[in-house]
Each structure stands twice: as structure tokens, then as C-alpha cells.
Amino acid sequence: MYNTLIRNIIRFVALVIMQVLVFDNIGFGNYIHPTIYVLFMLILPFDFSKVRLLINGFLIGMAVDIFSGTPGLNAAATVFLAFLRPYVIKLTTRQSDLEGKNCPTVSEMGLQWFSVYAILLLLLHNLVYFWLEAFSIKLLGLILIETLLSSIASLLILLLTIYLFKPIKK
């Protein structure tokens, strides 16, 4: 338990730093805004309560907001992601597939399952984020383009990150 808590704190801090210092400052074009910090929410254990998910979502979103100057946008989008995460897991997984599994990771659930799970949550997260940022229905086309392109870029970066920092088995 203590080891898991320390690992999650380190992961939280590392992902916020990577988001704020690296991915918020790299120019991927006008329509691509990758979000790597959501990886923290995606790989939390299956048995996390809904309240703990919402609190963690708010905390990591607010941490990114504080350092990015986006008052509440990331927090709102990440709380929305945290709220929908159990439903997306239920939608994409049979109960029998969860037996003996602790976390929704590539190593435990497989690349195909993780990719579907991650892209669904990334699309929903980014849709809320860009919609709140634009705060206009007139920009729906632009919001949808940014959501799609940012979600695809985020998924590719998340998978690259997962494989780069994958623990070496002894």
C-alpha cells in the first residue's frame, strides 16, 4: 500500500511536470494539443472508489491548471474523465476479464483493449476541455477537429511513454 502510494505520487508529479514543461510548450500546430497527464487517471487501479477517482481527477487537473494558466479547464475535463472512467471500463470489458487484474494497463489488459479504453476517455476529456475553452457552439467544427487530432496525438504519446518507462522484468 505504502509503495503504491509513493509510486502514484511520483507518477502524479512527473506527469504534471512533463505536461507543463514539455507538452504545453511544444508547437504541434494549431489543432494538436496533447495531454499526457491523463495517463495518471487512466492507469489507476480498478478498485479505486468513484470518490477517490473524482478527487484525484480534480487534483491533477487543478495542478496542471495552476501551472498552465487555464483556470479550471483541465480540472473540469479531468473530473469528467474520472466520472466516466468506471462506465467506459464496464462498456469495454466483461466482468470475467477483470478477474485477477489490478490496473487498466497495457501489460495487464493488452494493447488493443488499452487503446480503445484510452481513446474513448481521451475523446471525452478533450471534447469537454476544448468546448469549455471555446465556450461557443459556433466553433463546434473547430472543437471536433481539435478533439480528434489531440486525442490521436495524445494516445500515441501515451503509448510511447508507457513503452519507454515500462519496468524491466527480472
Backbone as JSON Lines, residues from 0, in Angstrom:
{"i":0,"aa":"M","n":[0.83,-1.19,0.0],"ca":[0.0,0.0,0.0],"c":[0.87,1.25,0.0]}
{"i":1,"aa":"Y","n":[1.84,1.3,0.93],"ca":[2.73,2.46,1.04],"c":[3.53,2.62,-0.25]}
{"i":2,"aa":"N","n":[4.02,1.51,-0.81],"ca":[4.79,1.53,-2.04],"c":[3.94,2.05,-3.21]}
{"i":3,"aa":"T","n":[2.68,1.65,-3.27],"ca":[1.77,2.11,-4.31],"c":[1.5,3.59,-4.18]}
{"i":4,"aa":"L","n":[1.32,4.07,-2.96],"ca":[1.09,5.5,-2.73],"c":[2.28,6.33,-3.2]}
{"i":5,"aa":"I","n":[3.48,5.92,-2.84],"ca":[4.69,6.64,-3.26],"c":[4.82,6.62,-4.78]}
{"i":6,"aa":"R","n":[4.55,5.47,-5.4],"ca":[4.63,5.35,-6.86],"c":[3.62,6.29,-7.53]}
{"i":7,"aa":"N","n":[2.41,6.37,-6.97],"ca":[1.4,7.25,-7.55],"c":[1.73,8.72,-7.37]}
{"i":8,"aa":"I","n":[2.33,9.08,-6.24],"ca":[2.74,10.47,-6.03],"c":[3.84,10.86,-7.01]}
{"i":9,"aa":"I","n":[4.81,9.97,-7.2],"ca":[5.89,10.24,-8.16],"c":[5.33,10.34,-9.57]}
{"i":10,"aa":"R","n":[4.42,9.45,-9.93],"ca":[3.79,9.47,-11.25],"c":[3.01,10.78,-11.44]}
{"i":11,"aa":"F","n":[2.26,11.2,-10.43],"ca":[1.49,12.44,-10.45],"c":[2.41,13.63,-10.76]}
{"i":12,"aa":"V","n":[3.46,13.75,-9.97],"ca":[4.39,14.89,-10.12],"c":[5.09,14.83,-11.47]}
{"i":13,"aa":"A","n":[5.56,13.66,-11.88],"ca":[6.28,13.53,-13.16],"c":[5.38,13.88,-14.34]}
{"i":14,"aa":"L","n":[4.15,13.42,-14.32],"ca":[3.25,13.7,-15.44],"c":[2.84,15.17,-15.5]}
{"i":15,"aa":"V","n":[2.64,15.78,-14.35],"ca":[2.32,17.23,-14.34],"c":[3.51,18.02,-14.87]}
{"i":16,"aa":"I","n":[4.72,17.67,-14.44],"ca":[5.92,18.36,-14.92],"c":[6.08,18.17,-16.42]}
{"i":17,"aa":"M","n":[5.91,16.93,-16.9],"ca":[6.03,16.68,-18.34],"c":[4.99,17.47,-19.13]}
{"i":18,"aa":"Q","n":[3.76,17.53,-18.62],"ca":[2.71,18.26,-19.32],"c":[3.02,19.75,-19.38]}
{"i":19,"aa":"V","n":[3.37,20.32,-18.24],"ca":[3.54,21.76,-18.15],"c":[4.83,22.23,-18.82]}
{"i":20,"aa":"L","n":[5.91,21.53,-18.6],"ca":[7.21,21.99,-19.12],"c":[7.5,21.52,-20.54]}
{"i":21,"aa":"V","n":[6.95,20.38,-20.94],"ca":[7.28,19.86,-22.27],"c":[6.11,20.03,-23.24]}
{"i":22,"aa":"F","n":[5.0,19.34,-22.98],"ca":[3.94,19.25,-23.98],"c":[3.14,20.54,-24.14]}
{"i":23,"aa":"D","n":[3.06,21.38,-23.12],"ca":[2.39,22.66,-23.28],"c":[3.25,23.66,-24.05]}
{"i":24,"aa":"N","n":[4.54,23.36,-24.22],"ca":[5.45,24.29,-24.87],"c":[5.95,23.82,-26.23]}
{"i":25,"aa":"I","n":[5.53,22.65,-26.66],"ca":[5.93,22.16,-27.98],"c":[4.84,22.54,-28.97]}
{"i":26,"aa":"G","n":[5.25,23.12,-30.08],"ca":[4.28,23.51,-31.1],"c":[3.97,22.36,-32.03]}
{"i":27,"aa":"F","n":[2.79,21.76,-31.85],"ca":[2.34,20.68,-32.73],"c":[1.38,21.2,-33.79]}
{"i":28,"aa":"G","n":[1.27,22.49,-33.94],"ca":[0.3,23.06,-34.85],"c":[-0.84,23.67,-34.06]}
{"i":29,"aa":"N","n":[-1.76,24.29,-34.77],"ca":[-2.86,24.98,-34.11],"c":[-3.93,24.05,-33.57]}
{"i":30,"aa":"Y","n":[-3.99,22.83,-34.08],"ca":[-5.1,21.95,-33.72],"c":[-4.7,20.76,-32.85]}
{"i":31,"aa":"I","n":[-3.43,20.61,-32.55],"ca":[-2.98,19.44,-31.79],"c":[-2.4,19.9,-30.45]}
{"i":32,"aa":"H","n":[-3.06,19.47,-29.38],"ca":[-2.65,19.81,-28.03],"c":[-2.64,18.53,-27.19]}
{"i":33,"aa":"P","n":[-1.52,17.8,-27.2],"ca":[-1.51,16.51,-26.49],"c":[-1.58,16.68,-24.97]}
{"i":34,"aa":"T","n":[-2.28,15.77,-24.35],"ca":[-2.39,15.76,-22.89],"c":[-1.84,14.44,-22.38]}
{"i":35,"aa":"I","n":[-0.73,14.51,-21.69],"ca":[-0.11,13.3,-21.16],"c":[-0.49,13.06,-19.71]}
{"i":36,"aa":"Y","n":[-0.87,14.1,-19.01],"ca":[-1.15,13.96,-17.58],"c":[-2.35,13.05,-17.3]}
{"i":37,"aa":"V","n":[-3.22,12.84,-18.31],"ca":[-4.38,11.97,-18.09],"c":[-3.97,10.51,-17.92]}
{"i":38,"aa":"L","n":[-2.74,10.18,-18.28],"ca":[-2.24,8.82,-18.06],"c":[-2.36,8.44,-16.59]}
{"i":39,"aa":"F","n":[-2.17,9.41,-15.71],"ca":[-2.31,9.17,-14.28],"c":[-3.69,8.61,-13.97]}
{"i":40,"aa":"M","n":[-4.72,9.19,-14.55],"ca":[-6.09,8.75,-14.3],"c":[-6.39,7.42,-15.0]}
{"i":41,"aa":"L","n":[-5.82,7.24,-16.16],"ca":[-6.11,6.04,-16.93],"c":[-5.61,4.77,-16.28]}
{"i":42,"aa":"I","n":[-4.49,4.84,-15.58],"ca":[-3.89,3.62,-15.04],"c":[-4.07,3.45,-13.54]}
{"i":43,"aa":"L","n":[-4.95,4.23,-12.95],"ca":[-5.26,3.99,-11.53],"c":[-5.93,2.63,-11.4]}
{"i":44,"aa":"P","n":[-5.78,1.97,-10.26],"ca":[-6.34,0.62,-10.09],"c":[-7.85,0.56,-10.32]}
{"i":45,"aa":"F","n":[-8.29,-0.63,-10.73],"ca":[-9.71,-0.86,-10.98],"c":[-10.55,-0.63,-9.72]}
{"i":46,"aa":"D","n":[-9.99,-0.95,-8.56],"ca":[-10.78,-0.92,-7.33],"c":[-10.84,0.46,-6.66]}
{"i":47,"aa":"F","n":[-10.36,1.5,-7.34],"ca":[-10.48,2.85,-6.8],"c":[-11.96,3.22,-6.73]}
{"i":48,"aa":"S","n":[-12.37,3.8,-5.61],"ca":[-13.76,4.22,-5.48],"c":[-14.02,5.43,-6.38]}
{"i":49,"aa":"K","n":[-15.28,5.67,-6.68],"ca":[-15.64,6.8,-7.53],"c":[-15.23,8.13,-6.9]}
{"i":50,"aa":"V","n":[-15.36,8.21,-5.59],"ca":[-14.99,9.45,-4.89],"c":[-13.48,9.69,-5.01]}
{"i":51,"aa":"R","n":[-12.69,8.64,-4.81],"ca":[-11.23,8.78,-4.94],"c":[-10.83,9.14,-6.36]}
{"i":52,"aa":"L","n":[-11.52,8.57,-7.35],"ca":[-11.24,8.92,-8.74],"c":[-11.53,10.4,-8.99]}
{"i":53,"aa":"L","n":[-12.67,10.89,-8.51],"ca":[-13.04,12.29,-8.71],"c":[-12.05,13.23,-8.02]}
{"i":54,"aa":"I","n":[-11.65,12.88,-6.81],"ca":[-10.68,13.71,-6.08],"c":[-9.34,13.74,-6.8]}
{"i":55,"aa":"N","n":[-8.86,12.57,-7.22],"ca":[-7.6,12.51,-7.96],"c":[-7.69,13.27,-9.28]}
{"i":56,"aa":"G","n":[-8.83,13.14,-9.97],"ca":[-9.02,13.88,-11.21],"c":[-8.97,15.39,-10.99]}
{"i":57,"aa":"F","n":[-9.64,15.83,-9.94],"ca":[-9.63,17.26,-9.64],"c":[-8.21,17.73,-9.29]}
{"i":58,"aa":"L","n":[-7.51,16.96,-8.46],"ca":[-6.17,17.37,-8.03],"c":[-5.19,17.47,-9.2]}
{"i":59,"aa":"I","n":[-5.16,16.45,-10.05],"ca":[-4.19,16.51,-11.15],"c":[-4.6,17.57,-12.17]}
{"i":60,"aa":"G","n":[-5.89,17.71,-12.43],"ca":[-6.35,18.74,-13.35],"c":[-6.05,20.14,-12.83]}
{"i":61,"aa":"M","n":[-6.28,20.34,-11.54],"ca":[-6.01,21.65,-10.95],"c":[-4.51,21.95,-10.91]}
{"i":62,"aa":"A","n":[-3.69,20.92,-10.67],"ca":[-2.24,21.12,-10.69],"c":[-1.77,21.6,-12.06]}
{"i":63,"aa":"V","n":[-2.29,20.99,-13.11],"ca":[-1.94,21.42,-14.47],"c":[-2.48,22.82,-14.72]}
{"i":64,"aa":"D","n":[-3.7,23.1,-14.27],"ca":[-4.29,24.43,-14.44],"c":[-3.47,25.52,-13.77]}
{"i":65,"aa":"I","n":[-3.0,25.25,-12.58],"ca":[-2.23,26.25,-11.83],"c":[-0.96,26.63,-12.6]}
{"i":66,"aa":"F","n":[-0.28,25.63,-13.14],"ca":[0.98,25.91,-13.84],"c":[0.79,26.31,-15.3]}
{"i":67,"aa":"S","n":[-0.39,26.07,-15.86],"ca":[-0.63,26.39,-17.27],"c":[-1.42,27.68,-17.46]}
{"i":68,"aa":"G","n":[-2.0,28.21,-16.4],"ca":[-2.79,29.42,-16.51],"c":[-4.14,29.19,-17.19]}
{"i":69,"aa":"T","n":[-4.69,28.0,-17.02],"ca":[-6.01,27.68,-17.57],"c":[-6.96,27.42,-16.41]}
{"i":70,"aa":"P","n":[-7.6,28.47,-15.9],"ca":[-8.36,28.35,-14.66],"c":[-9.53,27.37,-14.72]}
{"i":71,"aa":"G","n":[-9.29,26.17,-14.25],"ca":[-10.35,25.18,-14.12],"c":[-10.64,24.32,-15.33]}
{"i":72,"aa":"L","n":[-10.05,24.61,-16.48],"ca":[-10.36,23.85,-17.69],"c":[-9.91,22.4,-17.57]}
{"i":73,"aa":"N","n":[-8.66,22.19,-17.2],"ca":[-8.14,20.83,-17.05],"c":[-8.83,20.11,-15.9]}
{"i":74,"aa":"A","n":[-9.09,20.82,-14.82],"ca":[-9.75,20.2,-13.67],"c":[-11.15,19.72,-14.06]}
{"i":75,"aa":"A","n":[-11.91,20.54,-14.76],"ca":[-13.26,20.15,-15.17],"c":[-13.23,18.96,-16.12]}
{"i":76,"aa":"A","n":[-12.35,19.01,-17.1],"ca":[-12.26,17.92,-18.07],"c":[-11.78,16.62,-17.42]}
{"i":77,"aa":"T","n":[-10.87,16.72,-16.47],"ca":[-10.34,15.52,-15.82],"c":[-11.33,14.95,-14.81]}
{"i":78,"aa":"V","n":[-12.1,15.78,-14.16],"ca":[-13.16,15.28,-13.28],"c":[-14.22,14.57,-14.13]}
{"i":79,"aa":"F","n":[-14.53,15.1,-15.29],"ca":[-15.46,14.44,-16.21],"c":[-14.92,13.08,-16.63]}
{"i":80,"aa":"L","n":[-13.63,13.02,-16.96],"ca":[-12.98,11.76,-17.3],"c":[-13.08,10.78,-16.14]}
{"i":81,"aa":"A","n":[-12.8,11.26,-14.93],"ca":[-12.85,10.4,-13.74],"c":[-14.26,9.88,-13.5]}
{"i":82,"aa":"F","n":[-15.25,10.71,-13.76],"ca":[-16.64,10.29,-13.59],"c":[-17.02,9.19,-14.57]}
{"i":83,"aa":"L","n":[-16.56,9.32,-15.81],"ca":[-16.94,8.36,-16.86],"c":[-16.06,7.12,-16.89]}
{"i":84,"aa":"R","n":[-14.9,7.14,-16.26],"ca":[-13.96,6.02,-16.32],"c":[-14.59,4.68,-15.93]}
{"i":85,"aa":"P","n":[-15.31,4.56,-14.83],"ca":[-15.9,3.25,-14.5],"c":[-16.89,2.77,-15.56]}
{"i":86,"aa":"Y","n":[-17.62,3.68,-16.17],"ca":[-18.59,3.3,-17.19],"c":[-17.89,2.85,-18.48]}
{"i":87,"aa":"V","n":[-16.79,3.5,-18.83],"ca":[-16.03,3.1,-20.01],"c":[-15.39,1.73,-19.77]}
{"i":88,"aa":"I","n":[-14.9,1.5,-18.57],"ca":[-14.34,0.19,-18.24],"c":[-15.42,-0.88,-18.35]}
{"i":89,"aa":"K","n":[-16.59,-0.59,-17.82],"ca":[-17.71,-1.54,-17.87],"c":[-18.14,-1.77,-19.33]}
{"i":90,"aa":"L","n":[-18.11,-0.73,-20.13],"ca":[-18.52,-0.82,-21.53],"c":[-17.53,-1.64,-22.35]}
{"i":91,"aa":"T","n":[-16.25,-1.53,-22.06],"ca":[-15.21,-2.16,-22.89],"c":[-14.73,-3.5,-22.35]}
{"i":92,"aa":"T","n":[-15.22,-3.92,-21.19],"ca":[-14.68,-5.12,-20.55],"c":[-15.79,-5.99,-19.99]}
{"i":93,"aa":"R","n":[-15.64,-7.29,-20.16],"ca":[-16.52,-8.23,-19.47],"c":[-15.99,-8.4,-18.06]}
{"i":94,"aa":"Q","n":[-16.89,-8.64,-17.13],"ca":[-16.51,-8.81,-15.73],"c":[-15.49,-9.93,-15.56]}
{"i":95,"aa":"S","n":[-15.64,-10.99,-16.33],"ca":[-14.71,-12.13,-16.22],"c":[-13.29,-11.75,-16.65]}
{"i":96,"aa":"D","n":[-13.16,-10.75,-17.53],"ca":[-11.83,-10.31,-17.97],"c":[-11.1,-9.52,-16.89]}
{"i":97,"aa":"L","n":[-11.82,-9.03,-15.89],"ca":[-11.21,-8.23,-14.84],"c":[-10.67,-9.08,-13.68]}
{"i":98,"aa":"E","n":[-11.06,-10.34,-13.64],"ca":[-10.63,-11.19,-12.53],"c":[-9.12,-11.36,-12.55]}
{"i":99,"aa":"G","n":[-8.51,-11.08,-11.41],"ca":[-7.07,-11.2,-11.28],"c":[-6.29,-10.01,-11.81]}
{"i":100,"aa":"K","n":[-6.99,-9.0,-12.29],"ca":[-6.33,-7.81,-12.84],"c":[-6.44,-6.66,-11.83]}
{"i":101,"aa":"N","n":[-5.37,-5.9,-11.69],"ca":[-5.36,-4.8,-10.73],"c":[-5.55,-3.42,-11.37]}
{"i":102,"aa":"C","n":[-4.88,-3.21,-12.5],"ca":[-4.87,-1.89,-13.12],"c":[-5.17,-2.0,-14.61]}
{"i":103,"aa":"P","n":[-5.78,-0.98,-15.18],"ca":[-6.03,-0.97,-16.62],"c":[-4.8,-0.54,-17.41]}
{"i":104,"aa":"T","n":[-3.8,-1.39,-17.44],"ca":[-2.56,-1.06,-18.14],"c":[-2.41,-1.94,-19.37]}
{"i":105,"aa":"V","n":[-1.48,-1.57,-20.23],"ca":[-1.2,-2.36,-21.43],"c":[-0.71,-3.74,-21.05]}
{"i":106,"aa":"S","n":[0.15,-3.82,-20.05],"ca":[0.71,-5.12,-19.67],"c":[-0.34,-6.06,-19.08]}
{"i":107,"aa":"E","n":[-1.35,-5.54,-18.41],"ca":[-2.38,-6.39,-17.81],"c":[-3.55,-6.67,-18.74]}
{"i":108,"aa":"M","n":[-3.94,-5.68,-19.54],"ca":[-5.16,-5.82,-20.34],"c":[-4.9,-5.97,-21.84]}
{"i":109,"aa":"G","n":[-3.7,-5.68,-22.28],"ca":[-3.37,-5.79,-23.7],"c":[-3.44,-4.44,-24.41]}
{"i":110,"aa":"L","n":[-2.69,-4.36,-25.49],"ca":[-2.6,-3.1,-26.24],"c":[-3.92,-2.71,-26.88]}
{"i":111,"aa":"Q","n":[-4.62,-3.66,-27.47],"ca":[-5.88,-3.35,-28.15],"c":[-6.92,-2.81,-27.16]}
{"i":112,"aa":"W","n":[-7.09,-3.5,-26.04],"ca":[-8.07,-3.04,-25.05],"c":[-7.68,-1.67,-24.51]}
{"i":113,"aa":"F","n":[-6.41,-1.5,-24.16],"ca":[-5.98,-0.23,-23.59],"c":[-6.16,0.9,-24.59]}
{"i":114,"aa":"S","n":[-5.88,0.66,-25.85],"ca":[-6.02,1.7,-26.87],"c":[-7.48,2.15,-27.01]}
{"i":115,"aa":"V","n":[-8.4,1.2,-27.03],"ca":[-9.83,1.55,-27.14],"c":[-10.27,2.32,-25.89]}
{"i":116,"aa":"Y","n":[-9.9,1.8,-24.73],"ca":[-10.24,2.44,-23.45],"c":[-9.67,3.86,-23.39]}
{"i":117,"aa":"A","n":[-8.4,4.01,-23.74],"ca":[-7.75,5.32,-23.65],"c":[-8.32,6.3,-24.66]}
{"i":118,"aa":"I","n":[-8.57,5.86,-25.9],"ca":[-9.05,6.81,-26.9],"c":[-10.46,7.28,-26.56]}
{"i":119,"aa":"L","n":[-11.29,6.4,-26.02],"ca":[-12.64,6.84,-25.62],"c":[-12.56,7.91,-24.54]}
{"i":120,"aa":"L","n":[-11.74,7.67,-23.52],"ca":[-11.63,8.66,-22.44],"c":[-10.92,9.93,-22.9]}
{"i":121,"aa":"L","n":[-9.94,9.8,-23.78],"ca":[-9.26,10.99,-24.31],"c":[-10.22,11.84,-25.15]}
{"i":122,"aa":"L","n":[-11.03,11.19,-25.98],"ca":[-12.0,11.94,-26.78],"c":[-12.97,12.71,-25.9]}
{"i":123,"aa":"L","n":[-13.47,12.05,-24.86],"ca":[-14.42,12.71,-23.96],"c":[-13.75,13.84,-23.17]}
{"i":124,"aa":"H","n":[-12.55,13.59,-22.68],"ca":[-11.79,14.6,-21.93],"c":[-11.53,15.82,-22.82]}
{"i":125,"aa":"N","n":[-11.01,15.57,-24.01],"ca":[-10.65,16.68,-24.9],"c":[-11.88,17.43,-25.4]}
{"i":126,"aa":"L","n":[-12.97,16.73,-25.63],"ca":[-14.2,17.39,-26.06],"c":[-14.65,18.4,-24.99]}
{"i":127,"aa":"V","n":[-14.66,17.98,-23.74],"ca":[-15.05,18.89,-22.65],"c":[-14.05,20.04,-22.55]}
{"i":128,"aa":"Y","n":[-12.76,19.72,-22.6],"ca":[-11.74,20.76,-22.48],"c":[-11.89,21.83,-23.57]}
{"i":129,"aa":"F","n":[-11.94,21.4,-24.84],"ca":[-11.99,22.36,-25.94],"c":[-13.33,23.09,-26.01]}
{"i":130,"aa":"W","n":[-14.39,22.42,-25.59],"ca":[-15.69,23.08,-25.57],"c":[-15.72,24.18,-24.51]}
{"i":131,"aa":"L","n":[-15.18,23.88,-23.34],"ca":[-15.1,24.91,-22.29],"c":[-14.16,26.03,-22.68]}
{"i":132,"aa":"E","n":[-13.09,25.7,-23.37],"ca":[-12.14,26.72,-23.81],"c":[-12.77,27.66,-24.83]}
{"i":133,"aa":"A","n":[-13.49,27.11,-25.79],"ca":[-14.14,27.94,-26.82],"c":[-15.41,28.58,-26.29]}
{"i":134,"aa":"F","n":[-16.14,27.86,-25.47],"ca":[-17.39,28.29,-24.86],"c":[-18.36,28.88,-25.88]}
{"i":135,"aa":"S","n":[-18.45,28.17,-27.03],"ca":[-19.34,28.62,-28.09],"c":[-19.73,27.44,-28.97]}
{"i":136,"aa":"I","n":[-20.99,27.35,-29.31],"ca":[-21.47,26.32,-30.21],"c":[-21.09,26.64,-31.66]}
{"i":137,"aa":"K","n":[-20.8,27.91,-31.93],"ca":[-20.42,28.34,-33.28],"c":[-19.11,27.7,-33.72]}
{"i":138,"aa":"L","n":[-18.29,27.34,-32.78],"ca":[-16.97,26.77,-33.09],"c":[-16.97,25.25,-33.0]}
{"i":139,"aa":"L","n":[-18.13,24.63,-33.15],"ca":[-18.25,23.18,-32.99],"c":[-17.33,22.41,-33.94]}
{"i":140,"aa":"G","n":[-17.23,22.83,-35.18],"ca":[-16.34,22.17,-36.15],"c":[-14.89,22.19,-35.69]}
{"i":141,"aa":"L","n":[-14.44,23.36,-35.26],"ca":[-13.08,23.51,-34.77],"c":[-12.86,22.67,-33.5]}
{"i":142,"aa":"I","n":[-13.85,22.66,-32.63],"ca":[-13.77,21.88,-31.39],"c":[-13.63,20.4,-31.71]}
{"i":143,"aa":"L","n":[-14.4,19.91,-32.66],"ca":[-14.35,18.49,-33.03],"c":[-13.02,18.13,-33.69]}
{"i":144,"aa":"I","n":[-12.5,19.02,-34.53],"ca":[-11.2,18.77,-35.17],"c":[-10.09,18.73,-34.11]}
{"i":145,"aa":"E","n":[-10.08,19.72,-33.23],"ca":[-9.07,19.73,-32.16],"c":[-9.19,18.51,-31.26]}
{"i":146,"aa":"T","n":[-10.42,18.12,-30.95],"ca":[-10.64,16.95,-30.1],"c":[-10.08,15.7,-30.75]}
{"i":147,"aa":"L","n":[-10.4,15.48,-32.0],"ca":[-9.95,14.28,-32.69],"c":[-8.43,14.24,-32.84]}
{"i":148,"aa":"L","n":[-7.85,15.32,-33.35],"ca":[-6.4,15.34,-33.58],"c":[-5.62,15.29,-32.27]}
{"i":149,"aa":"S","n":[-6.08,16.0,-31.26],"ca":[-5.4,15.99,-29.96],"c":[-5.5,14.63,-29.29]}
{"i":150,"aa":"S","n":[-6.64,13.98,-29.45],"ca":[-6.82,12.65,-28.84],"c":[-5.91,11.62,-29.49]}
{"i":151,"aa":"I","n":[-5.81,11.65,-30.81],"ca":[-4.93,10.72,-31.51],"c":[-3.47,10.97,-31.13]}
{"i":152,"aa":"A","n":[-3.06,12.24,-31.12],"ca":[-1.69,12.57,-30.75],"c":[-1.41,12.17,-29.3]}
{"i":153,"aa":"S","n":[-2.37,12.41,-28.42],"ca":[-2.21,12.05,-27.01],"c":[-2.06,10.54,-26.84]}
{"i":154,"aa":"L","n":[-2.89,9.77,-27.56],"ca":[-2.8,8.32,-27.46],"c":[-1.44,7.82,-27.91]}
{"i":155,"aa":"L","n":[-0.93,8.35,-29.02],"ca":[0.39,7.94,-29.49],"c":[1.48,8.28,-28.48]}
{"i":156,"aa":"I","n":[1.41,9.46,-27.9],"ca":[2.4,9.87,-26.91],"c":[2.27,9.04,-25.64]}
{"i":157,"aa":"L","n":[1.04,8.74,-25.22],"ca":[0.83,7.9,-24.04],"c":[1.41,6.51,-24.24]}
{"i":158,"aa":"L","n":[1.15,5.92,-25.39],"ca":[1.68,4.58,-25.67],"c":[3.21,4.6,-25.73]}
{"i":159,"aa":"L","n":[3.77,5.63,-26.34],"ca":[5.23,5.76,-26.38],"c":[5.78,5.9,-24.97]}
{"i":160,"aa":"T","n":[5.14,6.69,-24.15],"ca":[5.57,6.88,-22.77],"c":[5.49,5.58,-21.98]}
{"i":161,"aa":"I","n":[4.4,4.85,-22.18],"ca":[4.23,3.57,-21.48],"c":[5.35,2.61,-21.84]}
{"i":162,"aa":"Y","n":[5.68,2.52,-23.12],"ca":[6.72,1.59,-23.54],"c":[8.12,2.07,-23.18]}
{"i":163,"aa":"L","n":[8.32,3.39,-23.11],"ca":[9.64,3.91,-22.71],"c":[9.91,3.69,-21.23]}
{"i":164,"aa":"F","n":[8.87,3.82,-20.4],"ca":[9.05,3.72,-18.96],"c":[8.52,2.41,-18.4]}
{"i":165,"aa":"K","n":[8.37,1.42,-19.25],"ca":[7.9,0.1,-18.82],"c":[8.96,-0.54,-17.92]}
{"i":166,"aa":"P","n":[8.54,-1.05,-16.75],"ca":[9.53,-1.68,-15.87],"c":[10.16,-2.9,-16.52]}
{"i":167,"aa":"I","n":[11.44,-3.04,-16.3],"ca":[12.18,-4.18,-16.84],"c":[11.94,-5.37,-15.93]}
{"i":168,"aa":"K","n":[11.48,-6.49,-16.52],"ca":[11.23,-7.69,-15.74],"c":[12.54,-8.42,-15.48]}
{"i":169,"aa":"K","n":[12.71,-8.88,-14.25],"ca":[13.95,-9.57,-13.88],"c":[13.83,-11.05,-14.13]}
